[in-house]
Amino acid sequence: MVRVPNELLTEILDRLPVVSLLRFRSVSKLWRHIIDSPLFMEAQLRRSFESAANLSLFLMHHSSVYRIDLGSYWYGVDERNHPLMGDCDQIKVLGSCNGLLCISNGADNVVIWNPFTRKHKRLPYAPVEIRPAPLPGFSVCVYGFGYDHRNDDYVLLRLYQLVYEPTESEVSIYSSKENAWKRLQEMPYSLVNHRKRGVFVHGHLHWVMTQELGDSANLLVAFDFRIENFKVLDQPKHINNKLDMDVVVLHGNLCLIINDNHMGVDVLIMKEYGLKGSWTKLFSIPQSEVGRPLGFVQPLAYSPNGRHVLVAQDSKNLVWYDLESEGIHRVDVDGMPSSFEAEICLRTLASVDDYGGITKKKLQELEELEEEEQETLIT
């Protein structure tokens, strides 16, 4: 039997979708080690970023998790088992990065989960150390999930803040490589949206904040993993930073949502990260297009041809916004929940576990084992 050279085999496997790769891990030990190797996972991740058709939309509703493949959403919604089933009444998404979802049961259970490989890692418990709030509602706790490229580490940032004078905050960061939490210095800003998770773009986590509690001027604040501290980013020129504002990520770019309930919503995109002059208006949705208060508008993904943007509205509806005609078309999907928390996730093999690389010696041993198995089958 003719054996395919390993370089060619790897090149072929690298072009297959995740669902096929997971199935082909069972072909042989050699195939499994190639697919599970960090170098192969990294190459597959790069290809996933390049393909607009390699996205899934996850909808969280109470304790249930639903998935919609954006390339074939007309097939309906697929309900997914998840690691926190039976532990909670409400699933919260703390962030998504490289095909991994960080989810919580709203209490102390947090896991990093790949919904395609079904592997997950449960985070250790880390109590808040600063003084507790005197009454419920006087404190807020938000998270941001991302990837520290410098240290090849998936991290979760937790911001706990007392929302009364004098304000206090506690900033803690979890390292998946160390499997441990550490406390950082206090944050010098106040959160605007007390339920908003951090948005991961270009190695930074982002929130809309203010300089002081009760200050109405919004700031775009980023946490920089390199210096483990917060900094303020430049906002677009000529905007009213006292209106309702939020940040989201769209295909790896930072977007700023400016909501004027009387006029509509503007969506601006930073085409080159950190460059103030690269802020560009992507689209606007006037109030007249909807006929009622717009609430929160969340751009999620581009269509494969790049001419439409999928938008979640009020955590209840999905619409396609046509960037050319400026028209809006509602998306109806069989089985979609009546309300939801939406999150885009790449289909990748990414994992927080270290599978270990495949050395030249190990590869040779696997090749010899493969040949012995083939000879046994022939005889």
Long-range contacts (C-beta under 8 A, 24 or more apart in sequence): 1-374, 1-378, 3-367, 3-370, 3-371, 3-374, 6-30, 6-34, 6-363, 6-367, 9-34, 10-34, 10-40, 13-40, 14-40, 14-43, 14-44, 14-47, 15-47, 17-54, 17-347, 18-44, 18-116, 18-117, 18-347, 18-348, 18-349, 19-116, 19-347, 21-349, 22-116, 22-117, 22-349, 28-370, 28-373, 29-366, 29-369, 29-370, 30-363, 30-366, 30-367, 30-369, 30-370, 33-358, 33-362, 33-363, 33-366, 34-358, 35-349, 36-349, 36-355, 37-355, 37-357, 37-358, 38-354, 38-355, 38-356, 38-357, 39-357, 39-358, 40-349, 41-348, 41-349, 41-350, 41-351, 44-348, 44-349, 45-98, 45-99, 45-346, 45-348, 45-349, 45-350, 48-99, 48-346, 48-347, 48-348, 49-252, 49-346, 52-251, 52-301, 52-302, 52-303, 52-304, 52-306, 53-304, 54-346, 54-347, 55-301, 55-344, 55-345, 55-346, 55-347, 56-115, 56-344, 56-345, 56-346, 56-347, 57-300, 57-301, 57-310, 57-342, 57-343, 57-344, 57-345, 58-93, 58-96, 58-101, 58-115, 58-342, 58-343, 58-344, 58-345, 59-336, 59-337, 59-340, 59-341, 59-342, 60-91, 60-92, 60-93, 60-103, 60-340, 60-341, 60-342, 60-343, 61-337, 61-338, 61-339, 61-340, 61-341, 62-89, 62-90, 62-91, 63-88, 63-89, 63-90, 63-91, 64-91, 64-337, 65-91, 65-103, 65-115, 66-335, 66-336, 66-337, 66-340, 67-115, 68-333, 68-336, 70-301, 70-310, 71-304, 73-331, 73-333, 74-333, 76-333, 76-334, 76-335, 77-333, 77-334, 77-335, 77-336, 77-337, 79-335, 80-115, 81-118, 82-113, 82-115, 83-111, 83-113, 83-120, 83-122, 84-109, 84-111, 91-341, 92-341, 93-197, 93-341, 93-343, 94-143, 94-144, 94-145, 94-156, 94-197, 95-143, 95-144, 95-145, 95-146, 95-156, 95-197, 95-198, 95-200, 96-145, 96-200, 96-343, 96-344, 96-345, 97-145, 97-146, 97-147, 97-154, 97-200, 98-147, 98-154, 98-346, 98-348, 98-350, 99-345, 99-346, 99-347, 99-348, 99-349, 99-350, 100-145, 100-154, 100-345, 100-350, 100-351, 100-352, 101-343, 101-345, 102-143, 102-145, 102-156, 104-143, 110-156, 112-145, 112-154, 112-156, 112-176, 112-352, 114-348, 114-349, 114-350, 114-351, 115-345, 116-347, 116-348, 116-349, 117-349, 117-351, 119-351, 119-353, 121-176, 121-352, 121-353, 123-156, 123-174, 124-179, 124-180, 124-181, 126-158, 126-172, 126-174, 126-181, 128-160, 128-170, 129-170, 129-183, 130-160, 130-162, 130-168, 130-169, 130-170, 131-162, 131-168, 133-162, 133-163, 133-164, 138-162, 138-163, 138-164, 139-163, 140-191, 140-194, 142-191, 142-194, 142-195, 142-196, 142-197, 142-198, 142-207, 143-197, 143-198, 144-197, 144-198, 144-199, 144-200, 144-205, 144-207, 144-223, 145-197, 145-198, 145-200, 146-198, 146-200, 146-203, 146-204, 146-205, 146-225, 147-200, 147-203, 148-175, 148-203, 148-225, 149-203, 149-225, 150-225, 150-226, 151-175, 151-177, 151-225, 152-177, 153-177, 153-178, 154-352, 155-225, 157-198, 157-205, 157-223, 159-187, 159-191, 159-198, 159-207, 161-187, 161-190, 161-191, 163-190, 163-191, 163-194, 163-213, 164-213, 165-213, 167-213, 173-228, 176-352, 184-228, 184-229, 185-229, 187-230, 188-230, 189-219, 189-221, 189-230, 190-214, 190-215, 192-218, 192-245, 193-246, 196-246, 198-223, 199-247, 199-248, 199-249, 199-254, 200-249, 201-249, 201-252, 201-253, 201-254, 201-273, 202-252, 202-254, 202-273, 202-274, 206-233, 206-247, 206-254, 207-247, 208-245, 208-246, 208-247, 216-242, 217-241, 217-242, 218-242, 218-243, 218-245, 220-247, 220-256, 233-274, 234-276, 235-276, 235-279, 236-268, 236-276, 236-279, 237-276, 237-279, 239-268, 246-296, 248-298, 248-299, 250-282, 250-299, 250-300, 250-301, 250-302, 250-309, 251-301, 251-302, 255-282, 255-299, 257-296, 257-297, 257-298, 257-299, 259-294, 259-295, 259-296, 259-297, 261-287, 261-293, 261-294, 262-287, 263-287, 264-288, 264-289, 264-294, 265-294, 265-297, 267-297, 267-299, 282-309, 282-323, 283-309, 283-321, 283-323, 283-326, 285-311, 285-321, 285-328, 289-328, 298-342, 300-342, 300-344, 301-344, 312-340, 312-342, 315-339, 315-340, 315-341, 315-342, 316-340, 318-342
